[in-house]
Amino acid sequence: MAPADDGEKPLDVPFDLTVAVSDETTGAPGYPGVATSPDDGEQVASYSPQKPFLVADGTFAAVASGNPAVGDDADGGWLTGRRGAGLGVAAVSVACLAGGLVRLRARR
């Protein structure tokens, strides 16, 4: 598309947009039991409704990113793997802050 000439002005074009919902489906989305190739020929072997998302060549996953979310530990305690990692990052951050303050207060 070529840029407009200096002599041309923008043109407003009125239009009506109508959207209609023909079927109201509720609940979780459903996925077909099998996936076929684009030409409706060979069935994709590694597909299943439990892993419907194609995340790499021939690799399907249960989540679209391919990386499942970290769940809670089996015992259901407060300290999960995610919270433990967060506390570790916080501890390292505080240690770096303290080290920086010590260096700033040191006489040169």
Helices and strands as residue ranges (DSSP letters): E 53-56, E 59-61, H 81-105
